[in-house]
Structure formats: C-alpha cells, structure tokens
Amino acid sequence: MRNQEEILIVGAVIGFIILVVIIGLVRARQAPKPVLATGLTDNAMENLESAKALFDQGAITKSEFERLKAKALGIEPPVPAAATATQQGAFSNSGMEQIENAKALLDQGVITQSEFERLKGKILSG
C-alpha cells in the first residue's frame, strides 16, 4: 500500500512539473520582443538596417531613407510642405523586401533603371 501511495505522489509531482514547463513555454511565446540596449526591438533594428542597406545601394533616396529611419525609430519625420504622396505613404517590412528584390533585378540587368524607379514609387506609395 505504501508503494502505491509513493507512486501516486511521484506521479503527481511529475505531472505538476510538466504542467509548469508547459505554462512557461506558452508564456515565453507570448512575451514581447526583447528591447535591445539601444531601446529598439529586434524588428525595429532589422527595419533600420534594411533601410540603411537600401540607401547604401542607391535603391532609395536620402529623404526616403530618413522617412524609413524615423518610422523604425518610432518618431515622426518632419514633412516638407511640398511632400508627395510617395513620401507620406505607409511603408512596411514587405515594402523594403520588395525594393530589395527590385534592386537585385536591376543589378542583374533584368529590369531597367526606369522600371526600377516605377516599381519603387509604386511600392513606396502603398
């Protein structure tokens, strides 16, 4: 009888431990993205790095880079009085990826510079 009680207690303890581990894993998946020492999330840092790479490649202009940088940093960029719809449009991670892909096509000679500019304008305008 004593062995059965011990087995029951050990089983309950093991079950409890498994339950705690599962709860910990669920909470870890729901945790917010870590904030880096700079105060930026990993996602914001990736956006900033992507925007910088696009600017360095000449795929976007300085003003477009500044707008993307401000968005990644979570600050409103100064909007010039004569801002175009392209400069004011929303921009997402997929937009950066699309511009990077278009730049790669330009570099490979698949599309022309004017086709690249049209694609970039369309992507930036939303």
GITA-V478579 format. One record per pair of residues at least 24 apart in sequence whose ideal C-beta (glycine too) atoms are under 10 Angstrom apart, sorted by the first residue. I is the first residue (numbers start at 0). J is the second residue. D is the distance in whole Angstrom. If there is no record, write none. Layout:
I,J,D  I,J,D
This chain:
37,72,9  38,72,9  38,73,9  39,71,8  39,72,7  39,73,8  40,71,10  40,73,10  42,71,9  42,92,8  43,70,9  43,71,5  43,72,7  43,73,7  44,71,8  45,71,9  45,92,8  45,95,9  46,70,7  46,71,4  46,72,9  46,90,9  46,91,9  46,92,6  46,95,7  47,71,4  47,72,7  48,95,10  49,92,8  49,94,10  49,95,5  49,96,8  49,98,9  49,99,7  50,90,9  50,95,7  50,98,9  52,95,9  52,99,7  52,102,9  53,95,7  53,98,6  53,99,6  53,102,7  53,119,9  56,98,9  56,99,8  56,102,6  56,103,9  56,105,9  56,106,8  57,102,8  57,105,10  58,95,9  58,98,6  58,99,7  58,101,8  58,102,4  58,103,9  58,105,8  58,106,9  58,115,8  58,119,7  59,95,9  59,98,7  59,102,9  59,119,7  59,122,10  59,123,8  60,86,9  60,119,9  60,123,10  62,86,6  63,90,9  63,98,9  63,119,8  63,123,7  66,90,7  66,123,9  67,94,9  67,95,7  67,98,10  67,123,9  71,95,10  83,120,9  83,123,9  83,124,8  84,120,10  84,123,9  84,124,6  84,125,9  85,119,9  85,120,6  85,121,9  85,122,9  85,123,5  85,124,5  85,125,9  86,123,8  86,124,9  87,123,10  87,124,9  87,125,9  88,120,10  88,122,9  88,123,6  88,124,5  88,125,4  89,123,9  89,124,9  89,125,5  90,122,8  90,123,6  90,124,9  90,125,8  91,122,10  91,125,9  93,122,9  94,119,10  94,122,5  94,123,7  94,124,10  94,125,8  95,122,9  96,122,10  97,121,9  97,122,5  97,123,10  98,122,6  98,123,8
